Amino acid sequence: MSSNVTAVSYGLKLSLPEIERLRSLLTAAGLSVGAETRAGDGRFEVYAADCALEAELDGAPEAESPIPDAVSGARLEGPRRALADSGIDGVDTALVPAALRSAPRKFLIMDVDSTLIQQEVIELLAAYAGKREEVTAVTEAAMRGELDFAQSLHARVAVLAGLPASVVESVRAEVRLTEGAAELVAAFQAAGHAVAVVSGGFNQILRPIAEDLGLHHWIANELEIVDGALTGKVLGDVIDRAAKEKYLREWAAAEGIPMEHTIAVGDGANDLDMLGAAGIGIAFNAKPAVRAAADAAVNLPYLDAVRYIAGV
């Protein structure tokens, strides 16, 4: 059997009956199941199966229909939906083109707030202005796609006007990487792949994180600081959903990596263009609309589950 897609299932626990059910679900979704592997480290478990996506080309009988090495996202849409609709509680399955998993070089790009890190930085900053609840409500609406991101960012940053610049250092000390984030980055880098982050947050917070992780590319918004205080403004163009896709394409091209070998990870509506443009877009503990639009979803608290999806 020629494998053209890998089914990767992951959950806190994967029992033998659940794996048997996964095989049945894959077959029902139109996949022929081949070689299987299991992995995990005590935090979560992974089951992967090399599969062929069964299809008839131009009405020819299946035996006469060669299965191509590469499989498009459009061809995977139906099986992905079928698996999502009939899946196992607590277990998610990603269908990944085999060509992406076997690519010699891959490009991983991630959102930052609530993805690479556990917090939303704007909310941490707003707490120093006594406006955390107000800003949190706006952030959540923006992440659900109910508000224009750039407009909502300007409104949220405005409440920071007059705060001393020292609050930036205080917030840096509060920021924590998501569990598995450092391990994910290290695994990609050790295998020779490129890693980038693009954020609707702020360079002043992201810079030391990016430098510590040794990221290949990174960018965020720049808070304006004048005379030692925040002005309540950002400098230059806002990093919004269109900008995230733009940087994905620019940086992948700069690394000489085709788009079909890129992996994008995010949680909010401003990540949707980036997720849609990548070879595979992964929703990480995301809002429902983002999970519905993404190619795969990780609903575990461990960001390094992404490496198993990508085959790293």
Residue pairs with C-beta under 8 A, 6 or more apart in sequence:
1 32
1 34
1 52
2 52
2 66
2 67
2 69
3 34
3 35
3 50
3 51
3 52
3 98
4 51
4 52
4 53
4 67
4 68
4 69
4 70
4 71
4 97
4 98
4 99
5 31
5 51
5 52
5 53
5 71
5 76
5 95
5 96
5 97
5 98
6 48
6 49
6 50
6 51
6 95
6 96
6 98
6 101
6 311
7 22
7 26
7 31
7 33
7 48
7 49
7 51
7 83
7 93
7 94
7 95
7 96
8 46
8 47
8 48
8 93
8 94
8 95
8 96
8 308
8 309
9 19
9 22
9 46
9 47
9 48
9 91
9 92
9 93
9 94
10 44
10 45
10 46
10 47
10 91
10 92
10 93
10 94
10 298
10 300
10 305
10 308
10 309
11 18
11 44
11 45
11 88
11 90
11 91
11 92
11 300
12 43
12 44
12 45
12 90
12 300
13 45
13 90
14 38
14 40
14 45
14 46
14 47
14 91
18 88
18 91
19 38
19 47
21 88
22 47
22 49
22 88
22 91
22 93
23 33
23 49
25 82
25 83
25 86
25 87
25 88
25 93
26 33
26 49
26 51
26 83
26 93
27 33
28 82
28 86
29 78
29 79
29 82
29 83
30 53
30 54
30 55
30 78
30 79
30 82
31 51
31 52
31 53
31 54
31 79
31 95
32 51
32 52
32 54
33 49
33 50
33 51
34 49
34 50
34 51
34 52
35 49
35 50
36 47
36 48
36 49
36 50
37 47
37 48
37 49
38 45
38 46
38 47
38 48
39 45
39 46
39 48
39 308
40 46
43 302
44 300
44 302
44 305
46 305
46 308
48 308
50 98
51 95
52 67
53 67
53 71
53 75
53 76
53 79
54 62
54 67
55 62
55 65
55 67
55 75
56 62
56 65
57 65
57 66
69 98
69 99
70 97
70 99
70 260
71 97
71 98
71 99
72 97
73 97
73 295
76 95
76 97
76 295
79 95
80 95
80 295
80 296
83 93
83 95
87 93
92 296
92 297
92 298
92 299
93 296
94 280
94 282
94 295
94 296
94 297
94 309
95 295
95 296
96 280
96 296
96 309
96 310
96 311
97 260
97 279
97 280
99 260
99 261
100 106
100 260
100 261
100 263
100 279
100 280
100 310
100 311
101 310
101 311
102 311
103 257
103 261
104 192
105 192
105 193
105 194
105 255
105 256
105 257
105 261
106 188
106 193
106 194
106 257
106 261
106 262
106 263
106 310
106 312
107 193
107 194
107 195
107 196
107 248
107 251
107 252
107 255
107 257
107 261
107 262
107 263
108 184
108 188
108 193
108 194
108 195
108 196
108 262
108 263
108 264
108 265
108 306
108 310
109 195
109 196
109 197
109 198
109 247
109 248
109 251
109 252
109 262
109 263
109 264
109 265
109 274
109 278
110 116
110 195
110 196
110 197
110 198
110 264
110 265
110 266
111 197
111 198
111 199
111 200
111 244
111 265
111 266
111 267
111 268
111 270
111 271
111 274
111 284
112 121
112 197
112 198
112 199
112 200
112 201
112 206
112 209
112 220
113 119
113 120
113 121
113 122
113 199
113 200
113 201
114 120
114 143
114 267
114 268
114 284
114 285
115 178
115 265
115 266
115 267
115 284
115 303
116 177
116 178
116 181
116 197
116 209
116 303
117 175
117 176
117 177
117 178
117 181
117 209
118 175
118 176
118 177
118 178
119 174
119 175
119 176
120 136
120 139
120 201
121 171
121 175
121 201
121 202
121 205
122 135
122 139
122 153
122 156
122 157
122 201
122 202
123 132
123 135
123 136
123 139
124 171
124 174
124 175
125 160
125 163
125 167
125 168
125 171
126 132
126 134
126 135
126 136
126 156
126 159
126 160
128 160
128 163
128 167
128 170
128 171
129 159
129 160
129 162
129 163
131 159
134 159
135 156
135 159
138 147
138 152
138 155
138 156
139 152
139 156
141 147
141 152
142 148
142 149
142 152
142 153
142 268
142 269
142 270
143 267
143 268
143 269
143 270
143 287
144 268
144 269
144 287
144 289
145 269
145 272
145 287
145 289
149 200
149 238
149 240
149 241
149 269
149 270
150 238
150 240
153 200
153 221
153 234
153 238
153 240
154 233
154 234
154 238
157 223
157 232
157 233
157 234
158 232
158 233
159 232
160 223
160 230
160 232
161 230
161 231
161 232
161 233
162 229
162 230
162 232
163 229
163 230
164 228
164 229
164 230
165 225
165 228
165 229
165 230
167 230
168 202
168 204
168 205
168 223
168 225
168 230
171 205
172 204
172 205
172 208
175 205
175 209
177 209
178 301
178 302
178 303
179 301
179 302
179 303
179 304
180 302
180 303
180 304
180 305
181 303
181 304
182 213
183 304
183 307
184 303
184 304
184 306
184 307
185 195
185 213
185 214
185 215
187 304
187 307
187 312
188 194
188 195
188 307
188 310
188 312
189 195
189 214
191 312
193 312
194 216
194 217
194 251
194 252
194 255
194 257
195 213
195 215
195 216
196 215
196 216
196 217
196 218
196 247
196 248
196 251
197 206
197 210
197 215
197 217
197 218
198 218
198 219
198 220
198 239
198 243
198 244
198 247
198 248
198 274
199 206
199 218
199 219
199 220
199 221
199 239
200 220
200 221
200 238
200 239
200 240
200 270
201 220
201 221
202 220
202 221
202 222
202 223
202 234
203 219
203 220
203 221
203 222
203 223
204 222
204 223
205 220
206 218
206 220
210 218
216 251
216 255
217 247
217 251
217 254
219 239
219 247
220 239
221 234
221 235
221 236
221 238
221 239
222 234
222 235
222 236
223 230
223 233
223 234
223 235
224 230
224 231
224 232
224 233
224 234
224 235
225 231
237 243
240 270
241 269
241 270
241 271
241 272
241 273
241 274
242 273
244 266
244 270
244 271
244 273
244 274
245 273
245 274
245 276
245 277
248 262
248 264
248 274
248 277
248 278
249 259
249 277
252 258
252 259
252 262
259 277
259 278
259 279
260 279
261 279
262 277
262 278
262 279
262 280
263 278
263 279
263 280
263 282
263 306
263 309
263 310
264 271
264 274
264 275
264 277
264 278
264 280
264 281
264 282
265 281
265 282
265 284
265 298
265 303
265 306
266 272
266 274
266 275
266 281
266 282
266 283
266 284
266 286
266 290
267 283
267 284
267 285
267 286
267 287
267 290
268 286
268 287
268 290
269 287
269 289
269 290
271 286
271 290
272 290
272 293
274 281
275 281
275 282
275 283
275 290
275 293
275 294
275 295
276 293
280 295
280 296
280 309
280 310
281 293
281 294
281 295
281 296
282 294
282 295
282 296
282 297
282 298
282 306
282 309
283 290
283 291
283 293
283 294
283 296
283 297
283 298
284 297
284 298
284 303
284 306
285 298
285 299
285 300
285 301
286 294
286 297
291 297
291 299
296 309
298 305
298 306
298 309
